[in-house]
Amino acid sequence: MRDAKMVLSDEQSDIRAVGDWPSLWLELAAPGTLIEGNAATTAPFDLAKGMLKEVHARVRTTFTSGGAGTLQLQIQTDSTNAFGSPTAIYDSGVIVLATLVAGYRFKIQALPIGASERFIRGLWTVGTAAMTAGAVDLELITQGVQTN
């Protein structure tokens, strides 16, 4: 089921210059559910349990580059929303330009067990050469069956 609050990149197209381009971030609460506002929690949680399960990431608009641009996606967690010391819980590796066509889906099975920091985001990294066009989607998918 799709939840607008769980969308991290919705046709994100600011991914152009060589470097890192963060998605929106989400704040999570125990056990793996979203919280509203800035309510504090110290309860431990695991992103792979409860309702939060899958991550869908895809190229919405074909990427182009004046050179041999590449793109990499990391799903990161951290204890703060500044992401000063993020933990990568998924890394796509470098994806070459020829692969970055509309409809391409990053191969993310599910969130790993043990991913337990409070904030989550995507980090898109453009390498080798700047992009001249392209857009991506990244969202967390909730499931209808409780597993914890």
C-alpha positions, 0 to 999 in steps of 0.5 A, a space after each residue: 500500500 502507498 503512503 504519501 508520508 513514506 515517499 522520500 523522492 517523488 520524481 526527484 530531478 535535482 540530481 545533476 552535478 557530480 556529488 551527493 543528492 539526499 532525498 527527503 528523510 523520515 523519522 521513525 518510531 518504535 516498532 518501525 512506524 512513523 511518528 508525527 511532529 518531534 515526539 521523542 522516543 527511546 524505545 528500540 525498533 527494527 525497520 525490518 519488522 512491523 509494517 515497514 518492509 520494502 523499498 521501491 526505487 526507480 528511474 522515472 525519467 531517463 537520465 542523460 549526460 554530456 559524458 559517462 554519468 553514473 548514479 548510485 543509491 544508498 539507503 541510510 539510517 542515522 540517529 539524527 536528521 543531520 545524518 552526520 554519521 549515517 549507516 548505509 543499509 543498502 548500496 546499489 553500487 554504481 549504475 552506468 548511464 545506459 542502464 538509467 532509463 525510465 522504468 529501471 528498478 533498483 534491486 532492493 529486496 527489503 530492509 535488512 533486519 537490525 536497521 534500528 536508527 531513528 531516521 532514514 533517507 536515500 542518498 543519490 550520488 552522481 559520478 564521473 560526469 554531470 547529468 543533463 536530465 533524469 528523475 527518480 522515485 524512492 518510497 518505503 512500502 507498508 504491508 498489511 500484515 503485521 510481522 512482529 
